[in-house]
């Protein structure tokens, strides 16, 4: 059993990459971390949200990482850690994100009891 430490505040969500080689963690410290599951080492710390990160999800093809924070979603390149796109326009807090099995759709769950695709 491994204990992965490195966030400066509580961890809100975790997600495994499709090949299980990476674990992504989302935190109230406004960062995400990508961990090597075999060694437990932090490979990257992803920054860019202004509020705590409530959820994180890998696309089924493993190429993308989606993160939810406040009223925004960011899409990241899972290998480089670069922000590819910021999805704005949510009128309420985004709590969760999930990709469709073909990686073409992203669903977001909002505090107002709605889901957006």
BANU-356095 format. One line per field, with one value per residue (C-alpha): residue in one letter; residue number from 1; x, y, z. Coordinates in steps of 0.001 Angstrom, whole numbers, plus 500000, padded with zeros to 6 digits. Example, Ala and Ser with C-alpha at 12.3 -4.5 7.8 and 13.67 -1.06 7.14 Angstrom:
# BANU-356095
code <- [A | S] $
pos <- [1 | 2] $
px <- [512300 | 513670] $
py <- [495500 | 498940] $
pz <- [507800 | 507140] $
//
This chain:
# BANU-356095
code <- [X | X | X | X | X | X | X | X | X | X | X | X | X | X | X | X | X | X | X | X | X | X | X | X | X | X | X | X | X | X | X | X | X | X | X | X | X | X | X | X | X | X | X | X | X | X | X | X | X | X | X | X | X | X | X | X | X | X | X | X | X | X | X | X | X | X | X | X | X | X | X | X | X | X | X | X | X | X | X | X | X | X | X | X | X | X | X | X | X | X | X | X | X | X | X | X | X | X | X | X | X | X | X | X | X | X | X | X | X | X | X | X | X | X | X | X | X] $
pos <- [1 | 2 | 3 | 4 | 5 | 6 | 7 | 8 | 9 | 10 | 11 | 12 | 13 | 14 | 15 | 16 | 17 | 18 | 19 | 20 | 21 | 22 | 23 | 24 | 25 | 26 | 27 | 28 | 29 | 30 | 31 | 32 | 33 | 34 | 35 | 36 | 37 | 38 | 39 | 40 | 41 | 42 | 43 | 44 | 45 | 46 | 47 | 48 | 49 | 50 | 51 | 52 | 53 | 54 | 55 | 56 | 57 | 58 | 59 | 60 | 61 | 62 | 63 | 64 | 65 | 66 | 67 | 68 | 69 | 70 | 71 | 72 | 73 | 74 | 75 | 76 | 77 | 78 | 79 | 80 | 81 | 82 | 83 | 84 | 85 | 86 | 87 | 88 | 89 | 90 | 91 | 92 | 93 | 94 | 95 | 96 | 97 | 98 | 99 | 100 | 101 | 102 | 103 | 104 | 105 | 106 | 107 | 108 | 109 | 110 | 111 | 112 | 113 | 114 | 115 | 116 | 117] $
px <- [500000 | 501234 | 500329 | 500716 | 501422 | 502011 | 498857 | 498748 | 494996 | 492354 | 491977 | 488552 | 488764 | 490997 | 490965 | 493056 | 494265 | 492812 | 496091 | 496309 | 499850 | 498796 | 496625 | 495294 | 494288 | 492292 | 492615 | 491240 | 494779 | 493742 | 496078 | 495970 | 498780 | 499678 | 501226 | 503141 | 501160 | 504141 | 506512 | 504135 | 506178 | 504573 | 505166 | 503440 | 501592 | 498948 | 498006 | 495624 | 492328 | 491473 | 489285 | 489456 | 489272 | 486152 | 486569 | 488938 | 488520 | 490652 | 489179 | 488820 | 491546 | 493873 | 494735 | 492736 | 492178 | 489166 | 489064 | 486098 | 486519 | 483929 | 482037 | 484712 | 486103 | 489602 | 490744 | 494386 | 496762 | 497335 | 500909 | 502256 | 500045 | 499223 | 495803 | 494063 | 490757 | 488762 | 485014 | 483166 | 479532 | 478285 | 475936 | 476473 | 479172 | 480461 | 480783 | 481666 | 482867 | 482766 | 483745 | 481648 | 483177 | 484268 | 485968 | 483895 | 481497 | 482038 | 479259 | 479280 | 477106 | 476095 | 474906 | 471577 | 470628 | 471403 | 473793 | 475435 | 476958] $
py <- [500000 | 503489 | 506831 | 509666 | 513022 | 516404 | 518523 | 521440 | 521083 | 518364 | 516126 | 516391 | 513712 | 511084 | 509299 | 506549 | 506797 | 504088 | 502123 | 502547 | 503936 | 507376 | 508638 | 512190 | 513984 | 517218 | 519392 | 522393 | 523810 | 524712 | 522164 | 518742 | 516240 | 513376 | 510471 | 507437 | 504531 | 502165 | 504480 | 506965 | 509867 | 513146 | 513485 | 516847 | 519479 | 521202 | 524737 | 527280 | 527217 | 530147 | 528066 | 524525 | 521720 | 519660 | 516829 | 515361 | 512753 | 511075 | 510554 | 506839 | 507173 | 508611 | 511709 | 514286 | 515258 | 517352 | 519354 | 521139 | 524225 | 526819 | 527624 | 526398 | 523212 | 522947 | 520367 | 519371 | 517354 | 514362 | 513788 | 517356 | 519000 | 521875 | 523511 | 522881 | 524585 | 526332 | 525762 | 528689 | 529674 | 527530 | 529657 | 527561 | 525595 | 522524 | 519547 | 516679 | 515837 | 512615 | 511640 | 509476 | 506066 | 507347 | 510442 | 512759 | 514131 | 515633 | 515830 | 518264 | 518120 | 521448 | 522556 | 523659 | 519983 | 520115 | 518251 | 519857 | 518069] $
pz <- [500000 | 499131 | 500640 | 498158 | 499753 | 498202 | 498172 | 500618 | 501242 | 501036 | 497987 | 496319 | 493624 | 492045 | 488684 | 487112 | 483542 | 481262 | 481374 | 485191 | 484937 | 486181 | 488978 | 488822 | 492004 | 492316 | 495388 | 497189 | 496922 | 493317 | 491736 | 490175 | 490431 | 488120 | 489980 | 488710 | 490183 | 490287 | 492181 | 493807 | 492416 | 491354 | 487614 | 487144 | 489109 | 487008 | 487998 | 486562 | 488441 | 490715 | 493068 | 494434 | 491881 | 492576 | 490065 | 487511 | 484760 | 482118 | 478679 | 477810 | 475164 | 477832 | 475811 | 477750 | 481333 | 482343 | 485558 | 487151 | 489282 | 490246 | 487002 | 484585 | 483081 | 481706 | 479194 | 479531 | 477379 | 479662 | 478483 | 478433 | 481059 | 478705 | 478899 | 475580 | 476226 | 478931 | 478887 | 480381 | 480430 | 483292 | 485376 | 488499 | 490283 | 488409 | 490761 | 488446 | 484940 | 482905 | 479369 | 477071 | 476210 | 472766 | 474318 | 472100 | 474726 | 478133 | 480712 | 483613 | 486722 | 488249 | 491661 | 490131 | 489537 | 485797 | 483528 | 480509 | 477509] $
//
